[in-house]
Amino acid sequence: MDYGDYFTVNRESLVKVFSILSNEENYPIYFHCNGGADRTGALAFLINGLLGVSYDDLAVDYELTTFSFAAGGIRQRSKL
């Protein structure tokens, strides 16, 4: 998958997630994955950005997933 198309391909899922997040009756909300990258990492990036986290901090936090071995091995970006 081309990650440049991530938000286009996953538009319906993102609308659903932010609809859930916009309803305070759903709180607390917990989401996770093994490595914290890709879908979950992108969602965390968006939520934290909306909460005012600086772009530099968002980028550093997301790139830390490059070093994750939780998904069963070295992540693709780790090979760069």
C-alpha positions, -999 to +999 in steps of 0.1 A: +000+000+000+012+035-008+011+054+025+006+086+006-030+073+000-035+063+036-061+089+045-080+085+012-082+047+015-092+048+051-115+078+050-146+059+062-128+043+091-114+077+102-148+093+101-161+064+123-132+068+147-136+106+151-174+101+154-167+078+184-141+102+198-165+131+196-191+115+219-181+119+256-203+090+265-177+067+249-150+077+273-126+065+284-113+051+251-083+028+247-067+019+214-035+000+207-016-023+184+016-043+186+040-017+171+021+015+173+028+024+137+007+025+106-030+027+114-027+032+152+003+054+149-014+076+123-045+079+145-024+088+175-005+113+154-038+130+143-054+130+178-022+144+195-019+170+167-055+181+174-047+183+211-019+208+203+012+186+204+039+202+182+047+187+148+083+181+159+072+161+189+046+142+168+073+133+142+097+121+169+071+100+186+059+084+154+095+076+143+102+058+175+080+030+161+108+024+136+126+006+164+097-017+174+102-054+173+068-062+187+053-070+154+076-100+149+107-085+135+124-054+122+100-029+108+103-021+071+115+015+078+142+001+100+160-012+069+164+023+055 
